[in-house]
Amino acid sequence: MREFQQRKSINFNKIFSPIVKLTTIKSMLSIVAVKDLHPEQLDVNTVFLHGDLEEDIYMLQPQGYIMPGKEQFVCKLKKSLYGLKQAPRQ
């Protein structure tokens, strides 16, 4: 086993991904209409790419970016990645 792989109860804690129910969205839009407010939209497609990591996480070099002579090196992540166990918490 590689030492830089994530392991449950060692490298990450709770995992969750907040989801909004349709009734909540409808309620918010009703309040906006009644109070004559102006809703704003936020794009969260890249939200997982901007979270700062609290712990050290390493990954293999991505294919196509492996440097000759440094094939055994790994990359230390500075920001969260989509699919990372810690990503929803960041």
Biopython code that builds the backbone (N, CA, C, O; Angstrom):
import numpy as np
from Bio.PDB.StructureBuilder import StructureBuilder

atoms = [
    (1, "MET", "N", (0.837, -1.191, 0.000)),
    (1, "MET", "CA", (0.000, 0.000, 0.000)),
    (1, "MET", "C", (0.878, 1.250, 0.000)),
    (1, "MET", "O", (1.868, 1.314, 0.730)),
    (2, "ARG", "N", (0.530, 2.216, -0.794)),
    (2, "ARG", "CA", (1.289, 3.458, -0.874)),
    (2, "ARG", "C", (0.956, 4.340, 0.327)),
    (2, "ARG", "O", (-0.202, 4.425, 0.736)),
    (3, "GLU", "N", (1.953, 4.983, 0.879)),
    (3, "GLU", "CA", (1.775, 5.779, 2.080)),
    (3, "GLU", "C", (0.977, 7.059, 1.842)),
    (3, "GLU", "O", (0.473, 7.648, 2.799)),
    (4, "PHE", "N", (0.850, 7.506, 0.587)),
    (4, "PHE", "CA", (0.138, 8.750, 0.319)),
    (4, "PHE", "C", (-1.325, 8.522, -0.033)),
    (4, "PHE", "O", (-2.021, 9.478, -0.376)),
    (5, "GLN", "N", (-1.811, 7.296, 0.040)),
    (5, "GLN", "CA", (-3.220, 7.044, -0.222)),
    (5, "GLN", "C", (-4.036, 7.365, 1.022)),
    (5, "GLN", "O", (-3.556, 7.230, 2.148)),
    (6, "GLN", "N", (-5.282, 7.795, 0.801)),
    (6, "GLN", "CA", (-6.143, 8.138, 1.918)),
    (6, "GLN", "C", (-6.683, 6.890, 2.588)),
    (6, "GLN", "O", (-7.029, 5.912, 1.924)),
    (7, "ARG", "N", (-6.751, 6.933, 3.910)),
    (7, "ARG", "CA", (-7.282, 5.808, 4.674)),
    (7, "ARG", "C", (-8.334, 6.318, 5.650)),
    (7, "ARG", "O", (-8.129, 7.333, 6.316)),
    (8, "LYS", "N", (-9.452, 5.618, 5.733)),
    (8, "LYS", "CA", (-10.550, 6.007, 6.604)),
    (8, "LYS", "C", (-10.080, 6.057, 8.059)),
    (8, "LYS", "O", (-9.325, 5.199, 8.518)),
    (9, "SER", "N", (-10.542, 7.077, 8.764)),
    (9, "SER", "CA", (-10.225, 7.319, 10.182)),
    (9, "SER", "C", (-8.790, 7.764, 10.412)),
    (9, "SER", "O", (-8.412, 8.054, 11.547)),
    (10, "ILE", "N", (-7.992, 7.823, 9.368)),
    (10, "ILE", "CA", (-6.617, 8.304, 9.511)),
    (10, "ILE", "C", (-6.434, 9.605, 8.732)),
    (10, "ILE", "O", (-5.943, 10.591, 9.282)),
    (11, "ASN", "N", (-6.824, 9.614, 7.456)),
    (11, "ASN", "CA", (-6.585, 10.762, 6.597)),
    (11, "ASN", "C", (-7.789, 11.688, 6.425)),
    (11, "ASN", "O", (-7.624, 12.833, 6.003)),
    (12, "PHE", "N", (-8.966, 11.226, 6.736)),
    (12, "PHE", "CA", (-10.134, 12.074, 6.583)),
    (12, "PHE", "C", (-11.175, 11.732, 7.636)),
    (12, "PHE", "O", (-11.197, 10.631, 8.188)),
    (13, "ASN", "N", (-12.037, 12.710, 7.898)),
    (13, "ASN", "CA", (-13.046, 12.544, 8.936)),
    (13, "ASN", "C", (-14.416, 12.352, 8.310)),
    (13, "ASN", "O", (-14.621, 11.443, 7.505)),
    (14, "LYS", "N", (-15.335, 13.200, 8.679)),
    (14, "LYS", "CA", (-16.698, 13.098, 8.170)),
    (14, "LYS", "C", (-16.774, 13.541, 6.717)),
    (14, "LYS", "O", (-16.071, 14.462, 6.300)),
    (15, "ILE", "N", (-17.633, 12.876, 5.950)),
    (15, "ILE", "CA", (-17.829, 13.211, 4.544)),
    (15, "ILE", "C", (-19.293, 13.570, 4.347)),
    (15, "ILE", "O", (-20.178, 12.814, 4.747)),
    (16, "PHE", "N", (-19.550, 14.707, 3.738)),
    (16, "PHE", "CA", (-20.921, 15.081, 3.448)),
    (16, "PHE", "C", (-20.941, 16.009, 2.251)),
    (16, "PHE", "O", (-19.932, 16.632, 1.919)),
    (17, "SER", "N", (-22.055, 16.096, 1.624)),
    (17, "SER", "CA", (-22.247, 16.998, 0.505)),
    (17, "SER", "C", (-23.627, 17.626, 0.655)),
    (17, "SER", "O", (-24.636, 16.954, 0.444)),
    (18, "PRO", "N", (-23.685, 18.906, 1.015)),
    (18, "PRO", "CA", (-24.979, 19.537, 1.250)),
    (18, "PRO", "C", (-25.851, 19.561, -0.012)),
    (18, "PRO", "O", (-25.385, 19.911, -1.096)),
    (19, "ILE", "N", (-27.097, 19.190, 0.148)),
    (19, "ILE", "CA", (-28.059, 19.168, -0.958)),
    (19, "ILE", "C", (-29.275, 19.984, -0.548)),
    (19, "ILE", "O", (-29.714, 19.909, 0.599)),
    (20, "VAL", "N", (-29.815, 20.755, -1.465)),
    (20, "VAL", "CA", (-30.995, 21.566, -1.197)),
    (20, "VAL", "C", (-32.229, 20.847, -1.742)),
    (20, "VAL", "O", (-32.235, 20.361, -2.873)),
    (21, "LYS", "N", (-33.272, 20.792, -0.910)),
    (21, "LYS", "CA", (-34.521, 20.178, -1.348)),
    (21, "LYS", "C", (-35.280, 21.150, -2.240)),
    (21, "LYS", "O", (-35.142, 22.366, -2.106)),
    (22, "LEU", "N", (-36.074, 20.614, -3.141)),
    (22, "LEU", "CA", (-36.865, 21.436, -4.053)),
    (22, "LEU", "C", (-37.830, 22.339, -3.290)),
    (22, "LEU", "O", (-38.067, 23.472, -3.708)),
    (23, "THR", "N", (-38.391, 21.861, -2.181)),
    (23, "THR", "CA", (-39.318, 22.686, -1.394)),
    (23, "THR", "C", (-38.611, 23.909, -0.812)),
    (23, "THR", "O", (-39.217, 24.972, -0.677)),
    (24, "THR", "N", (-37.334, 23.760, -0.466)),
    (24, "THR", "CA", (-36.561, 24.893, 0.047)),
    (24, "THR", "C", (-36.372, 25.944, -1.042)),
    (24, "THR", "O", (-36.494, 27.140, -0.778)),
    (25, "ILE", "N", (-36.081, 25.512, -2.242)),
    (25, "ILE", "CA", (-35.911, 26.445, -3.365)),
    (25, "ILE", "C", (-37.216, 27.177, -3.646)),
    (25, "ILE", "O", (-37.219, 28.392, -3.842)),
    (26, "LYS", "N", (-38.322, 26.442, -3.665)),
    (26, "LYS", "CA", (-39.630, 27.059, -3.906)),
    (26, "LYS", "C", (-39.970, 28.070, -2.813)),
    (26, "LYS", "O", (-40.504, 29.142, -3.099)),
    (27, "SER", "N", (-39.662, 27.733, -1.571)),
    (27, "SER", "CA", (-39.924, 28.650, -0.448)),
    (27, "SER", "C", (-39.117, 29.933, -0.596)),
    (27, "SER", "O", (-39.634, 31.034, -0.401)),
    (28, "MET", "N", (-37.844, 29.775, -0.942)),
    (28, "MET", "CA", (-36.985, 30.961, -1.115)),
    (28, "MET", "C", (-37.482, 31.850, -2.254)),
    (28, "MET", "O", (-37.490, 33.074, -2.125)),
    (29, "LEU", "N", (-37.893, 31.245, -3.361)),
    (29, "LEU", "CA", (-38.403, 32.033, -4.486)),
    (29, "LEU", "C", (-39.714, 32.725, -4.125)),
    (29, "LEU", "O", (-39.984, 33.828, -4.599)),
    (30, "SER", "N", (-40.531, 32.081, -3.289)),
    (30, "SER", "CA", (-41.774, 32.714, -2.832)),
    (30, "SER", "C", (-41.469, 33.943, -1.986)),
    (30, "SER", "O", (-42.104, 34.984, -2.155)),
    (31, "ILE", "N", (-40.514, 33.834, -1.086)),
    (31, "ILE", "CA", (-40.121, 34.974, -0.248)),
    (31, "ILE", "C", (-39.578, 36.103, -1.105)),
    (31, "ILE", "O", (-39.888, 37.271, -0.872)),
    (32, "VAL", "N", (-38.769, 35.758, -2.093)),
    (32, "VAL", "CA", (-38.212, 36.762, -3.006)),
    (32, "VAL", "C", (-39.331, 37.502, -3.734)),
    (32, "VAL", "O", (-39.280, 38.724, -3.874)),
    (33, "ALA", "N", (-40.341, 36.764, -4.199)),
    (33, "ALA", "CA", (-41.454, 37.386, -4.933)),
    (33, "ALA", "C", (-42.302, 38.264, -4.026)),
    (33, "ALA", "O", (-42.676, 39.371, -4.414)),
    (34, "VAL", "N", (-42.609, 37.791, -2.828)),
    (34, "VAL", "CA", (-43.468, 38.539, -1.904)),
    (34, "VAL", "C", (-42.787, 39.818, -1.423)),
    (34, "VAL", "O", (-43.434, 40.860, -1.320)),
    (35, "LYS", "N", (-41.516, 39.750, -1.133)),
    (35, "LYS", "CA", (-40.788, 40.914, -0.600)),
    (35, "LYS", "C", (-40.149, 41.770, -1.690)),
    (35, "LYS", "O", (-39.438, 42.731, -1.396)),
    (36, "ASP", "N", (-40.405, 41.418, -2.944)),
    (36, "ASP", "CA", (-39.863, 42.165, -4.094)),
    (36, "ASP", "C", (-38.330, 42.282, -4.017)),
    (36, "ASP", "O", (-37.764, 43.357, -4.216)),
    (37, "LEU", "N", (-37.692, 41.170, -3.730)),
    (37, "LEU", "CA", (-36.229, 41.118, -3.662)),
    (37, "LEU", "C", (-35.661, 40.737, -5.025)),
    (37, "LEU", "O", (-36.400, 40.351, -5.930)),
    (38, "HIS", "N", (-34.360, 40.849, -5.160)),
    (38, "HIS", "CA", (-33.687, 40.496, -6.410)),
    (38, "HIS", "C", (-32.734, 39.328, -6.136)),
    (38, "HIS", "O", (-31.678, 39.522, -5.534)),
    (39, "PRO", "N", (-33.098, 38.123, -6.573)),
    (39, "PRO", "CA", (-32.231, 36.962, -6.302)),
    (39, "PRO", "C", (-30.951, 37.016, -7.135)),
    (39, "PRO", "O", (-30.927, 37.572, -8.233)),
    (40, "GLU", "N", (-29.905, 36.432, -6.595)),
    (40, "GLU", "CA", (-28.640, 36.329, -7.314)),
    (40, "GLU", "C", (-28.243, 34.862, -7.394)),
    (40, "GLU", "O", (-28.572, 34.069, -6.511)),
    (41, "GLN", "N", (-27.545, 34.517, -8.441)),
    (41, "GLN", "CA", (-27.134, 33.143, -8.666)),
    (41, "GLN", "C", (-25.635, 33.015, -8.413)),
    (41, "GLN", "O", (-24.868, 33.939, -8.682)),
    (42, "LEU", "N", (-25.230, 31.864, -7.896)),
    (42, "LEU", "CA", (-23.823, 31.593, -7.642)),
    (42, "LEU", "C", (-23.446, 30.301, -8.337)),
    (42, "LEU", "O", (-24.098, 29.275, -8.141)),
    (43, "ASP", "N", (-22.414, 30.341, -9.138)),
    (43, "ASP", "CA", (-21.951, 29.157, -9.849)),
    (43, "ASP", "C", (-21.014, 28.383, -8.933)),
    (43, "ASP", "O", (-19.982, 28.904, -8.512)),
    (44, "VAL", "N", (-21.369, 27.151, -8.626)),
    (44, "VAL", "CA", (-20.552, 26.349, -7.722)),
    (44, "VAL", "C", (-19.927, 25.145, -8.420)),
    (44, "VAL", "O", (-19.540, 24.184, -7.756)),
    (45, "ASN", "N", (-19.823, 25.182, -9.740)),
    (45, "ASN", "CA", (-19.221, 24.062, -10.469)),
    (45, "ASN", "C", (-17.762, 23.852, -10.100)),
    (45, "ASN", "O", (-17.280, 22.720, -10.112)),
    (46, "THR", "N", (-17.060, 24.915, -9.776)),
    (46, "THR", "CA", (-15.635, 24.801, -9.454)),
    (46, "THR", "C", (-15.357, 24.989, -7.972)),
    (46, "THR", "O", (-14.214, 25.237, -7.586)),
    (47, "VAL", "N", (-16.378, 24.876, -7.138)),
    (47, "VAL", "CA", (-16.200, 25.096, -5.709)),
    (47, "VAL", "C", (-15.196, 24.118, -5.100)),
    (47, "VAL", "O", (-14.498, 24.475, -4.151)),
    (48, "PHE", "N", (-15.107, 22.904, -5.620)),
    (48, "PHE", "CA", (-14.186, 21.917, -5.074)),
    (48, "PHE", "C", (-12.728, 22.242, -5.387)),
    (48, "PHE", "O", (-11.827, 21.679, -4.765)),
    (49, "LEU", "N", (-12.484, 23.125, -6.325)),
    (49, "LEU", "CA", (-11.113, 23.442, -6.724)),
    (49, "LEU", "C", (-10.510, 24.596, -5.937)),
    (49, "LEU", "O", (-9.329, 24.901, -6.104)),
    (50, "HIS", "N", (-11.297, 25.242, -5.083)),
    (50, "HIS", "CA", (-10.818, 26.442, -4.399)),
    (50, "HIS", "C", (-10.652, 26.270, -2.892)),
    (50, "HIS", "O", (-10.232, 27.208, -2.215)),
    (51, "GLY", "N", (-10.969, 25.107, -2.358)),
    (51, "GLY", "CA", (-10.854, 24.893, -0.917)),
    (51, "GLY", "C", (-9.421, 24.634, -0.491)),
    (51, "GLY", "O", (-8.716, 23.839, -1.112)),
    (52, "ASP", "N", (-8.995, 25.302, 0.564)),
    (52, "ASP", "CA", (-7.666, 25.070, 1.119)),
    (52, "ASP", "C", (-7.687, 23.796, 1.954)),
    (52, "ASP", "O", (-8.641, 23.549, 2.691)),
    (53, "LEU", "N", (-6.654, 23.003, 1.841)),
    (53, "LEU", "CA", (-6.570, 21.748, 2.592)),
    (53, "LEU", "C", (-5.944, 21.982, 3.959)),
    (53, "LEU", "O", (-5.015, 22.777, 4.101)),
    (54, "GLU", "N", (-6.462, 21.285, 4.959)),
    (54, "GLU", "CA", (-5.942, 21.416, 6.317)),
    (54, "GLU", "C", (-4.831, 20.411, 6.600)),
    (54, "GLU", "O", (-4.041, 20.609, 7.523)),
    (55, "GLU", "N", (-4.760, 19.342, 5.821)),
    (55, "GLU", "CA", (-3.755, 18.322, 6.034)),
    (55, "GLU", "C", (-2.920, 18.125, 4.771)),
    (55, "GLU", "O", (-3.284, 18.611, 3.701)),
    (56, "ASP", "N", (-1.803, 17.415, 4.896)),
    (56, "ASP", "CA", (-0.952, 17.134, 3.739)),
    (56, "ASP", "C", (-1.521, 15.940, 2.975)),
    (56, "ASP", "O", (-1.729, 14.871, 3.549)),
    (57, "ILE", "N", (-1.768, 16.125, 1.688)),
    (57, "ILE", "CA", (-2.265, 15.057, 0.826)),
    (57, "ILE", "C", (-1.373, 14.992, -0.406)),
    (57, "ILE", "O", (-1.059, 16.014, -1.016)),
    (58, "TYR", "N", (-0.970, 13.772, -0.762)),
    (58, "TYR", "CA", (-0.099, 13.560, -1.909)),
    (58, "TYR", "C", (-0.807, 12.698, -2.942)),
    (58, "TYR", "O", (-1.652, 11.872, -2.596)),
    (59, "MET", "N", (-0.463, 12.892, -4.205)),
    (59, "MET", "CA", (-1.043, 12.099, -5.283)),
    (59, "MET", "C", (0.036, 11.761, -6.303)),
    (59, "MET", "O", (1.079, 12.413, -6.356)),
    (60, "LEU", "N", (-0.222, 10.741, -7.109)),
    (60, "LEU", "CA", (0.693, 10.402, -8.198)),
    (60, "LEU", "C", (0.697, 11.528, -9.228)),
    (60, "LEU", "O", (-0.273, 12.277, -9.341)),
    (61, "GLN", "N", (1.775, 11.642, -9.966)),
    (61, "GLN", "CA", (1.827, 12.636, -11.034)),
    (61, "GLN", "C", (0.801, 12.267, -12.116)),
    (61, "GLN", "O", (0.712, 11.102, -12.503)),
    (62, "PRO", "N", (0.032, 13.237, -12.604)),
    (62, "PRO", "CA", (-0.943, 12.934, -13.654)),
    (62, "PRO", "C", (-0.252, 12.500, -14.946)),
    (62, "PRO", "O", (0.832, 12.984, -15.270)),
    (63, "GLN", "N", (-0.888, 11.585, -15.682)),
    (63, "GLN", "CA", (-0.329, 11.145, -16.960)),
    (63, "GLN", "C", (-0.177, 12.350, -17.882)),
    (63, "GLN", "O", (-1.050, 13.217, -17.938)),
    (64, "GLY", "N", (0.922, 12.394, -18.592)),
    (64, "GLY", "CA", (1.192, 13.517, -19.485)),
    (64, "GLY", "C", (1.994, 14.617, -18.813)),
    (64, "GLY", "O", (2.513, 15.505, -19.490)),
    (65, "TYR", "N", (2.103, 14.573, -17.479)),
    (65, "TYR", "CA", (2.850, 15.583, -16.737)),
    (65, "TYR", "C", (4.013, 14.981, -15.957)),
    (65, "TYR", "O", (4.643, 15.660, -15.146)),
    (66, "ILE", "N", (4.291, 13.712, -16.203)),
    (66, "ILE", "CA", (5.384, 13.040, -15.502)),
    (66, "ILE", "C", (6.712, 13.530, -16.067)),
    (66, "ILE", "O", (6.958, 13.457, -17.271)),
    (67, "MET", "N", (7.556, 14.029, -15.179)),
    (67, "MET", "CA", (8.839, 14.570, -15.600)),
    (67, "MET", "C", (9.857, 13.446, -15.770)),
    (67, "MET", "O", (9.983, 12.603, -14.883)),
    (68, "PRO", "N", (10.585, 13.411, -16.886)),
    (68, "PRO", "CA", (11.604, 12.379, -17.085)),
    (68, "PRO", "C", (12.653, 12.420, -15.974)),
    (68, "PRO", "O", (13.156, 13.484, -15.615)),
    (69, "GLY", "N", (12.967, 11.260, -15.447)),
    (69, "GLY", "CA", (13.928, 11.178, -14.357)),
    (69, "GLY", "C", (13.304, 11.346, -12.985)),
    (69, "GLY", "O", (13.965, 11.118, -11.972)),
    (70, "LYS", "N", (12.030, 11.744, -12.939)),
    (70, "LYS", "CA", (11.346, 11.949, -11.657)),
    (70, "LYS", "C", (10.042, 11.155, -11.614)),
    (70, "LYS", "O", (9.051, 11.607, -11.040)),
    (71, "GLU", "N", (10.047, 9.979, -12.220)),
    (71, "GLU", "CA", (8.840, 9.162, -12.310)),
    (71, "GLU", "C", (8.344, 8.697, -10.946)),
    (71, "GLU", "O", (7.149, 8.448, -10.789)),
    (72, "GLN", "N", (9.221, 8.573, -9.963)),
    (72, "GLN", "CA", (8.833, 8.093, -8.630)),
    (72, "GLN", "C", (8.360, 9.213, -7.706)),
    (72, "GLN", "O", (7.949, 8.945, -6.577)),
    (73, "PHE", "N", (8.412, 10.458, -8.167)),
    (73, "PHE", "CA", (7.986, 11.581, -7.349)),
    (73, "PHE", "C", (6.458, 11.619, -7.266)),
    (73, "PHE", "O", (5.764, 11.077, -8.126)),
    (74, "VAL", "N", (5.947, 12.268, -6.218)),
    (74, "VAL", "CA", (4.506, 12.478, -6.061)),
    (74, "VAL", "C", (4.243, 13.978, -5.956)),
    (74, "VAL", "O", (5.168, 14.764, -5.748)),
    (75, "CYS", "N", (2.990, 14.365, -6.101)),
    (75, "CYS", "CA", (2.610, 15.774, -6.020)),
    (75, "CYS", "C", (1.925, 16.040, -4.687)),
    (75, "CYS", "O", (1.085, 15.251, -4.253)),
    (76, "LYS", "N", (2.275, 17.142, -4.035)),
    (76, "LYS", "CA", (1.600, 17.562, -2.813)),
    (76, "LYS", "C", (0.491, 18.533, -3.204)),
    (76, "LYS", "O", (0.748, 19.543, -3.859)),
    (77, "LEU", "N", (-0.734, 18.227, -2.803)),
    (77, "LEU", "CA", (-1.864, 19.082, -3.150)),
    (77, "LEU", "C", (-1.882, 20.331, -2.284)),
    (77, "LEU", "O", (-1.706, 20.254, -1.068)),
    (78, "LYS", "N", (-2.095, 21.481, -2.911)),
    (78, "LYS", "CA", (-2.244, 22.735, -2.180)),
    (78, "LYS", "C", (-3.715, 23.116, -2.053)),
    (78, "LYS", "O", (-4.116, 23.784, -1.100)),
    (79, "LYS", "N", (-4.517, 22.681, -3.033)),
    (79, "LYS", "CA", (-5.957, 22.981, -3.052)),
    (79, "LYS", "C", (-6.729, 21.680, -3.193)),
    (79, "LYS", "O", (-6.177, 20.657, -3.598)),
    (80, "SER", "N", (-7.987, 21.730, -2.861)),
    (80, "SER", "CA", (-8.855, 20.559, -2.935)),
    (80, "SER", "C", (-9.143, 20.179, -4.386)),
    (80, "SER", "O", (-9.121, 21.029, -5.275)),
    (81, "LEU", "N", (-9.413, 18.900, -4.613)),
    (81, "LEU", "CA", (-9.788, 18.389, -5.926)),
    (81, "LEU", "C", (-11.164, 17.757, -5.849)),
    (81, "LEU", "O", (-11.555, 17.241, -4.802)),
    (82, "TYR", "N", (-11.905, 17.794, -6.952)),
    (82, "TYR", "CA", (-13.190, 17.116, -7.001)),
    (82, "TYR", "C", (-12.948, 15.614, -6.875)),
    (82, "TYR", "O", (-12.081, 15.067, -7.557)),
    (83, "GLY", "N", (-13.696, 14.955, -6.021)),
    (83, "GLY", "CA", (-13.525, 13.529, -5.806)),
    (83, "GLY", "C", (-12.676, 13.214, -4.596)),
    (83, "GLY", "O", (-12.635, 12.066, -4.155)),
    (84, "LEU", "N", (-12.000, 14.204, -4.051)),
    (84, "LEU", "CA", (-11.216, 14.025, -2.851)),
    (84, "LEU", "C", (-12.165, 13.882, -1.668)),
    (84, "LEU", "O", (-13.176, 14.581, -1.604)),
    (85, "LYS", "N", (-11.861, 12.997, -0.739)),
    (85, "LYS", "CA", (-12.749, 12.748, 0.408)),
    (85, "LYS", "C", (-12.998, 14.010, 1.220)),
    (85, "LYS", "O", (-14.084, 14.177, 1.775)),
    (86, "GLN", "N", (-12.018, 14.897, 1.300)),
    (86, "GLN", "CA", (-12.162, 16.116, 2.090)),
    (86, "GLN", "C", (-12.854, 17.245, 1.330)),
    (86, "GLN", "O", (-13.222, 18.249, 1.940)),
    (87, "ALA", "N", (-13.039, 17.112, 0.039)),
    (87, "ALA", "CA", (-13.539, 18.209, -0.808)),
    (87, "ALA", "C", (-14.847, 18.839, -0.318)),
    (87, "ALA", "O", (-14.925, 20.067, -0.273)),
    (88, "PRO", "N", (-15.872, 18.073, 0.051)),
    (88, "PRO", "CA", (-17.110, 18.713, 0.488)),
    (88, "PRO", "C", (-16.957, 19.557, 1.744)),
    (88, "PRO", "O", (-17.716, 20.506, 1.942)),
    (89, "ARG", "N", (-15.992, 19.230, 2.595)),
    (89, "ARG", "CA", (-15.796, 19.990, 3.827)),
    (89, "ARG", "C", (-15.008, 21.274, 3.598)),
    (89, "ARG", "O", (-15.026, 22.158, 4.454)),
    (90, "GLN", "N", (-14.328, 21.398, 2.482)),
    (90, "GLN", "CA", (-13.492, 22.558, 2.236)),
    (90, "GLN", "C", (-14.324, 23.707, 1.726)),
    (90, "GLN", "O", (-13.792, 24.784, 1.458)),
]
sb = StructureBuilder()
sb.init_structure("model")
sb.init_model(0)
sb.init_chain("A")
sb.init_seg("    ")
for serial, (resi, resn, name, xyz) in enumerate(atoms, 1):
    if name == "N":
        sb.init_residue(resn, " ", resi, " ")
    sb.init_atom(name, np.array(xyz, "f"), 0.0, 1.0, " ", f" {name:<3s}", serial, name[0])
structure = sb.get_structure()
